Amino acid sequence: MAINLTTRYSPEIEFAFSQDSYIKSHSKAKVDFTGAKTVRVYMLKTTPLVDYQKNGSSRYGKLEDVQDTVLEYTMTQDKSFTGVVDKGDESAQSITNKAGQWLRQQIREQVVPMADKYALNKILNFGHIVAAAAKPTAENIITEIFKARTWFNNHRVPREGRFIYIPASMTPDIMLSKEWCGLDNLAGKQLPTGVIGSVAGFTIVEIPDYMFTDGHFFTAVHEQAVAFPYKINAAKIHTDPVGINGAVIEGRQFYDVFVLGSKADAVYSLVLESAQQAKPSITDDTITAVTLESSGAKAIYYTLDGSDPRYSMTRQIYTAPFDATSKLLKAVAMDTENKFTSDIAEKQIATE
């Protein structure tokens, strides 16, 4: 007999996931689940301003429908786990309670750390990346954070809801600096996991070093730029299956993290220069045979309509030279297992 724990524990588990995660509670872009593994994001399209016309029938400009841009994402992380509760002298009710406790602890100790590490790396690779020749020190770490602030301000990122993820080993460099705002402005508040204070308008979230990939120094985000959907798909107890005197607990969950393409400028990461993939070179000497190159890249994505090749629905993967006459070409190189995403290369391909 199988006892389904999904309905009973799913809200509790999702709350525990958010509470224990360093990243989930700061990822507040809204998504709608449209399937077991798919979510949708809706964004309103705006129209440019025009000069008011004092004559004619279209004095306010061309009438256009207010439309949504709908993006559908598929969660790629499909994880499972299992454990056994030996029956002994315990009742079925006791086993169910023990299974629920184990399920919560499994999420806290196994699922959350794995999901956070995955999320941090993916957020980094789909935002704005700045390369540094060396790791920041106590002398310049605050300066680097203020550069992120300048980037956010120049790209009109809202001031409320800014966070910055810092590895634990770099926290002393920040907290011992004269610029540190410290805990004074956050004292007495109930803080999410990892939050230790603020500086340069960013709430500082301290994360264990092991969650950072080598060469990744920090990532600044706005909470509305990132979506981190998580869903318990199945959690159940099998009582006395063959070969087991007790109960087998099984669980399965889907999760993923998405940087919204329209808000990618609200993600800023500092990395080691040698750890970033080289920006693709664009060669179009023969006009009709455009060549893209980036040594060591696992994939080079490009677009011909001016859209961002990291996110665009029209992006293509480069396989061979192609014709791009009279097109605005953008390309990005990715090798997320070994190096961080490259800068975006851009070139207007001339007419023959």
C-alpha positions as CSV (number, residue, x, y, z in Angstrom):
1,M,0.0,0.0,0.0
2,A,1.3,3.5,-0.9
3,I,0.6,6.6,1.3
4,N,0.8,9.8,-0.7
5,L,2.6,12.6,1.2
6,T,2.6,15.1,-1.5
7,T,-0.7,16.8,-0.6
8,R,0.0,16.7,3.1
9,Y,3.6,18.0,3.1
10,S,4.0,19.9,-0.2
11,P,3.2,23.4,1.1
12,E,5.4,22.7,4.2
13,I,8.3,21.5,2.2
14,E,8.1,24.4,-0.3
15,F,8.2,26.8,2.7
16,A,11.2,25.0,4.2
17,F,12.9,25.1,0.8
18,S,12.4,28.9,0.6
19,Q,13.4,29.5,4.2
20,D,16.6,27.4,4.1
21,S,17.7,28.5,0.6
22,Y,20.2,31.4,0.3
23,I,18.8,32.3,-3.2
24,K,15.1,31.2,-3.4
25,S,13.8,33.9,-1.0
26,H,15.5,36.6,-3.1
27,S,14.2,35.4,-6.4
28,K,10.8,36.9,-6.8
29,A,10.0,37.1,-10.5
30,K,6.5,35.7,-10.9
31,V,5.9,32.6,-12.8
32,D,2.8,30.5,-13.5
33,F,3.0,26.7,-13.6
34,T,1.5,25.4,-16.8
35,G,2.5,21.8,-16.5
36,A,4.5,19.5,-14.2
37,K,7.8,20.9,-15.5
38,T,6.9,24.1,-17.4
39,V,6.3,27.7,-16.2
40,R,5.3,30.9,-18.0
41,V,6.4,34.5,-17.5
42,Y,4.2,37.3,-18.7
43,M,5.7,40.8,-19.5
44,L,3.8,43.8,-20.9
45,K,5.1,45.4,-24.0
46,T,5.3,49.2,-23.9
47,T,5.2,51.7,-26.8
48,P,7.7,54.5,-27.6
49,L,6.6,58.1,-27.0
50,V,5.8,60.3,-30.0
51,D,5.1,64.0,-30.6
52,Y,1.5,65.0,-30.0
53,Q,-0.1,66.1,-33.3
54,K,-2.6,69.0,-33.1
55,N,-4.3,68.0,-36.3
56,G,-5.6,64.8,-37.8
57,S,-7.4,61.7,-36.6
58,S,-4.4,60.0,-34.8
59,R,-3.2,62.9,-32.6
60,Y,-1.7,60.6,-30.0
61,G,0.1,58.4,-32.5
62,K,-0.6,55.1,-34.1
63,L,-3.0,53.0,-32.1
64,E,-1.5,49.7,-31.0
65,D,-2.8,46.9,-28.8
66,V,-1.3,46.5,-25.4
67,Q,0.2,43.0,-25.6
68,D,1.9,40.5,-23.3
69,T,5.2,38.9,-24.2
70,V,4.8,35.3,-23.0
71,L,7.8,33.2,-22.4
72,E,7.6,29.5,-21.4
73,Y,10.5,27.8,-19.6
74,T,11.0,24.2,-18.9
75,M,12.5,23.1,-15.6
76,T,15.5,20.9,-16.3
77,Q,16.4,19.7,-12.8
78,D,14.5,16.5,-12.2
79,K,15.8,15.0,-8.9
80,S,14.7,12.1,-6.8
81,F,15.6,10.4,-3.5
82,T,14.6,7.4,-1.4
83,G,15.0,6.0,2.1
84,V,13.8,3.2,4.4
85,V,12.1,3.4,7.8
86,D,12.3,0.1,9.5
87,K,9.0,-0.9,11.1
88,G,10.2,-2.5,14.3
89,D,7.5,-2.0,16.8
90,E,6.4,1.4,15.4
91,S,2.8,1.9,14.2
92,A,1.8,3.0,10.7
93,Q,1.0,6.4,12.1
94,S,4.4,6.7,13.7
95,I,6.1,5.7,10.4
96,T,4.2,8.3,8.6
97,N,5.2,11.0,11.0
98,K,8.8,9.8,10.9
99,A,8.7,9.9,7.1
100,G,7.4,13.5,7.1
101,Q,10.3,14.5,9.4
102,W,12.8,12.7,7.2
103,L,11.4,14.4,4.1
104,R,11.8,17.8,5.6
105,Q,15.3,17.1,6.7
106,Q,16.2,15.6,3.3
107,I,15.1,18.8,1.6
108,R,17.0,20.9,4.0
109,E,20.3,18.9,3.9
110,Q,20.4,17.6,0.4
111,V,18.0,19.3,-2.0
112,V,18.5,22.9,-1.0
113,P,22.4,22.9,-1.1
114,M,22.4,21.3,-4.5
115,A,19.7,23.6,-5.9
116,D,21.4,26.7,-4.6
117,K,24.8,25.8,-6.1
118,Y,23.1,25.1,-9.4
119,A,21.1,28.3,-9.2
120,L,24.1,30.5,-8.4
121,N,26.1,29.3,-11.3
122,K,23.2,29.6,-13.8
123,I,22.3,33.1,-12.6
124,L,25.9,34.1,-13.2
125,N,26.0,32.8,-16.7
126,F,22.9,34.6,-17.9
127,G,23.6,38.0,-16.6
128,H,26.1,40.8,-17.1
129,I,29.7,39.5,-16.4
130,V,32.6,41.7,-15.6
131,A,36.1,40.2,-15.6
132,A,38.9,41.1,-13.2
133,A,42.6,40.3,-13.5
134,A,42.7,39.1,-9.9
135,K,40.6,38.3,-6.9
136,P,39.4,41.4,-5.0
137,T,41.0,42.3,-1.7
138,A,40.0,44.2,1.4
139,E,41.5,47.3,-0.3
140,N,39.2,47.2,-3.4
141,I,36.2,44.9,-2.7
142,I,34.0,47.8,-1.8
143,T,35.1,49.6,-4.9
144,E,34.0,46.6,-7.0
145,I,30.7,46.5,-5.3
146,F,30.2,50.2,-6.0
147,K,30.9,49.5,-9.7
148,A,27.9,47.1,-9.6
149,R,25.9,49.8,-8.0
150,T,26.8,52.2,-10.8
151,W,25.8,49.6,-13.4
152,F,22.4,49.1,-11.7
153,N,21.8,52.8,-11.5
154,N,22.8,53.4,-15.2
155,H,20.4,50.6,-16.2
156,R,17.5,51.9,-14.1
157,V,17.4,48.9,-11.9
158,P,15.0,49.6,-9.0
159,R,16.8,50.5,-5.8
160,E,14.6,48.4,-3.5
161,G,15.2,44.7,-3.8
162,R,18.9,44.7,-4.6
163,F,21.0,41.8,-3.2
164,I,24.6,40.6,-3.6
165,Y,25.8,37.1,-3.1
166,I,29.2,36.9,-1.5
167,P,31.3,33.8,-0.6
168,A,32.0,33.4,3.1
169,S,35.8,33.8,2.7
170,M,35.3,37.3,1.3
171,T,32.9,38.5,4.0
172,P,35.7,39.7,6.4
173,D,37.1,41.9,3.6
174,I,33.7,43.6,3.5
175,M,32.9,43.8,7.2
176,L,36.3,45.2,8.2
177,S,36.2,47.9,5.6
178,K,35.4,51.5,6.6
179,E,32.6,51.7,4.2
180,W,30.6,48.9,5.7
181,C,27.1,49.9,6.7
182,G,26.9,46.9,9.0
183,L,24.0,45.5,10.9
184,D,22.8,48.8,12.3
185,N,20.1,49.3,9.6
186,L,19.0,45.7,9.8
187,A,19.2,45.2,13.6
188,G,16.1,43.7,15.2
189,K,14.7,42.5,11.9
190,Q,14.0,38.9,11.0
191,L,16.5,38.2,8.2
192,P,16.4,35.6,5.5
193,T,19.1,32.9,5.4
194,G,22.6,34.3,4.9
195,V,21.7,38.1,5.2
196,I,24.3,39.9,7.3
197,G,23.9,43.6,6.4
198,S,24.1,46.0,3.6
199,V,26.6,48.1,1.6
200,A,26.3,50.4,-1.4
201,G,22.5,49.8,-1.5
202,F,22.9,46.0,-1.7
203,T,21.7,43.6,1.0
204,I,24.7,41.3,1.5
205,V,23.9,37.5,1.5
206,E,26.8,35.4,2.7
207,I,27.0,32.0,1.0
208,P,29.3,29.0,1.7
209,D,32.4,29.0,-0.5
210,Y,31.7,25.6,-1.9
211,M,28.6,26.9,-3.8
212,F,30.8,29.3,-5.8
213,T,32.6,28.0,-8.9
214,D,36.4,28.8,-8.9
215,G,36.9,32.3,-10.3
216,H,33.5,33.6,-9.3
217,F,33.8,36.4,-6.8
218,F,30.2,37.8,-6.3
219,T,26.9,38.2,-8.0
220,A,24.5,41.2,-7.6
221,V,20.9,40.7,-8.5
222,H,17.5,42.4,-8.3
223,E,14.9,40.1,-6.9
224,Q,12.5,40.7,-9.8
225,A,15.1,39.6,-12.4
226,V,15.3,36.0,-11.3
227,A,12.6,33.2,-11.0
228,F,13.4,30.1,-9.0
229,P,10.4,27.7,-9.4
230,Y,10.4,24.6,-7.2
231,K,7.8,21.9,-7.1
232,I,7.4,18.7,-5.2
233,N,6.0,16.3,-7.9
234,A,5.8,13.1,-5.7
235,A,6.3,12.1,-2.1
236,K,5.0,8.8,-1.0
237,I,5.4,5.9,1.4
238,H,5.3,2.3,0.3
239,T,4.4,0.1,3.3
240,D,6.0,-3.4,3.5
241,P,7.2,-3.7,-0.1
242,V,8.9,-6.9,-1.0
243,G,12.1,-7.5,1.0
244,I,11.4,-4.6,3.5
245,N,9.9,-4.8,6.9
246,G,8.8,-1.2,7.2
247,A,8.3,1.6,4.8
248,V,10.2,2.9,1.7
249,I,10.0,6.7,1.3
250,E,10.3,8.1,-2.3
251,G,10.4,11.7,-3.4
252,R,10.7,13.6,-6.7
253,Q,11.0,17.3,-7.3
254,F,11.5,19.7,-10.2
255,Y,13.3,23.0,-10.0
256,D,15.2,25.5,-12.1
257,V,16.3,29.1,-12.1
258,F,15.7,31.6,-14.9
259,V,17.1,35.1,-15.4
260,L,14.4,37.0,-17.3
261,G,15.8,38.2,-20.6
262,S,14.1,41.6,-20.3
263,K,15.8,42.2,-16.9
264,A,19.2,40.6,-17.5
265,D,20.9,44.0,-16.8
266,A,19.7,43.5,-13.2
267,V,22.2,40.6,-12.8
268,Y,25.9,41.6,-12.4
269,S,28.8,39.2,-11.6
270,L,32.5,39.7,-11.0
271,V,34.7,36.8,-12.2
272,L,38.3,36.1,-12.9
273,E,39.3,37.1,-16.4
274,S,41.0,33.8,-17.2
275,A,37.8,31.9,-16.1
276,Q,35.5,33.6,-18.7
277,Q,35.0,32.2,-22.2
278,A,36.5,34.3,-25.0
279,K,34.1,36.6,-26.8
280,P,33.3,35.1,-30.3
281,S,35.2,36.6,-33.1
282,I,33.1,37.5,-36.2
283,T,34.7,37.2,-39.6
284,D,32.7,38.2,-42.7
285,D,35.4,38.8,-45.3
286,T,33.4,37.0,-48.0
287,I,30.1,38.6,-46.8
288,T,28.1,35.5,-47.5
289,A,30.2,33.2,-45.3
290,V,30.2,34.6,-41.8
291,T,32.4,32.6,-39.4
292,L,32.2,32.6,-35.6
293,E,35.0,31.4,-33.4
294,S,35.7,31.1,-29.6
295,S,38.3,28.7,-28.6
296,G,37.1,25.9,-26.3
297,A,33.4,26.9,-26.4
298,K,30.9,24.1,-26.2
299,A,28.4,26.2,-28.1
300,I,28.1,29.6,-29.9
301,Y,24.6,31.0,-30.2
302,Y,23.8,33.8,-32.5
303,T,20.8,36.0,-33.6
304,L,20.3,38.0,-36.8
305,D,17.5,40.3,-35.5
306,G,19.3,42.2,-32.9
307,S,17.9,40.2,-30.0
308,D,20.0,38.8,-27.1
309,P,21.5,35.4,-28.0
310,R,21.5,34.3,-24.4
311,Y,17.7,34.2,-24.3
312,S,16.2,34.9,-27.7
313,M,13.5,32.6,-29.1
314,T,15.1,33.2,-32.5
315,R,18.7,32.3,-31.6
316,Q,20.5,29.6,-33.5
317,I,23.5,27.5,-32.7
318,Y,26.5,28.0,-34.9
319,T,27.6,24.9,-36.8
320,A,29.1,26.2,-40.1
321,P,29.7,29.5,-41.9
322,F,26.4,31.2,-43.0
323,D,24.9,34.1,-45.0
324,A,24.0,37.1,-42.9
325,T,24.0,39.9,-45.5
326,S,22.5,43.2,-44.2
327,K,21.9,41.8,-40.7
328,L,22.8,42.9,-37.2
329,L,24.5,39.8,-35.8
330,K,25.0,39.1,-32.1
331,A,26.8,36.1,-30.8
332,V,27.7,34.6,-27.4
333,A,29.9,31.6,-26.5
334,M,29.0,29.2,-23.7
335,D,31.0,26.6,-21.8
336,T,29.3,26.6,-18.5
337,E,31.0,23.5,-17.1
338,N,34.5,24.9,-17.5
339,K,34.3,28.7,-18.2
340,F,31.7,31.4,-17.7
341,T,29.6,32.8,-20.5
342,S,31.4,35.2,-22.8
343,D,30.7,38.8,-23.5
344,I,28.3,39.4,-26.4
345,A,29.9,40.0,-29.8
346,E,28.0,42.3,-32.1
347,K,28.5,43.3,-35.8
348,Q,26.5,44.9,-38.5
349,I,27.1,42.7,-41.5
350,A,27.4,45.0,-44.6
351,T,25.6,44.7,-47.9
352,E,27.5,43.2,-50.8
